[in-house]
Amino acid sequence: MTAAPARLAARSLTFGYDPAAPLLEEWSSTFEAGEVVGVTGPSGRGKSTLLYLLGLMLRPSHGEVLLDGEPVQAASDRARALLRAHRFGFVFQDAALDQSRSVLDNILEAALYRGDDLAAAARRARELMDRFGVGLRPTARPGQLSGGQAQRIALCRALLGDPAVLLADEPTGNLDAASSDLVVGALHDQAARGATVIVVTHDPALVARCDRQLTL
């Protein structure tokens, strides 16, 4: 199990970049520890935005995000950042790697913020790179990576802190079948450790392997 399995919930979430045309309106759901939930639906329906709201990177205009039953959407920016660092892992659709830093430093980013033992974190990072077959020197730069390698590095970064909540936006979008299978296995492994795993995807093979599906 993870150090602190989490139960995540959304209650009456409303959000829109244009307030006159909300992407989400009075949207509610509960996500249990130990399950992998696939979020699907046509482009433009707010799937990625939902992950940003659940991951405390956006604030809803109305409604609540609850972590273990406690509302967290109104917490200070610092408190939200600490929660993200200690409880959440996030795989962005475009990997979102810092081009000026090495692959290893990208993976260690949240560990620095948490104040983790960097030697131990670096060993764990290299183990994750080996697990996902990245096949790169830790000193390599993101500009030397293929799209699939970048996505796997992003997954290593998200898993490094053994997150209680793992949010993934199209995690298999740039991967071949064998690499996709590794990633899907990792998502289920994290859920088996007690994490709540929420995946936005258009990949029907990934949806079929989720425990539950939500359609926006």
Helices and strands as residue ranges (DSSP letters): E 8-15, E 24-31, E 36-40, H 47-54, E 62-67, E 70-71, H 77-87, E 88-91, H 103-107, H 109-114, H 118-131, G 142-144, H 147-159, E 165-169, H 177-192, E 196-200, H 204-208, E 212-215
